[in-house]
Every structure is written in C-alpha cells, then in structure tokens.
Amino acid sequence: MATIETANDKMVCYCYGLRESDIQQTVQLHGCQELQAVMSCSGAGTGCTACHRRIQAVMNKQATETYGAAPLK
C-alpha cells in the first residue's frame, strides 16, 4: 500500500524513477528554468523522452506556486 506522500507524489519519469518531488527539488537546488536544464541536472527526460510534458507541467506548477505565474516558454 502506498503512503500518502507517495500517492500525492506522482511518477514523472518512469525510465529513471523520478517523481514530482524530485523534479521540484532539482528546479529549486539548481535554479533550472528550462526543460533542458532539468534533464542535465537530474537525468529526467533523457531516456524515452515521453515525460517531457510531465516535467514541464511540474515546472509550470512550481513557478505558479512560487511566483504567481508560469513561464511563457
């Protein structure tokens, strides 16, 4: 049975087993503002590339929560 944290922490990159919290932490720690930066810093999105939209969605959500608006990219 999944814990509450795991249930709310959705899988983003299945190739590397990275969850939303992993992407958020990468963005915060490394100041990533573009998909390519997250890919370089975490490895997310460098496998099959099917998760690019999910990574961008996490980045947009985090930007909205932090700054009140998502980036225009």
Buried (B, 14 or more C-beta within 10 A) or exposed (E): EEEEEEEEBEEBBEBBEBBBBBBBBBBEEEEBEEBEBBBBBBBBBBEEEEBBEBBBBBBBBBBEEEEEEBEEE
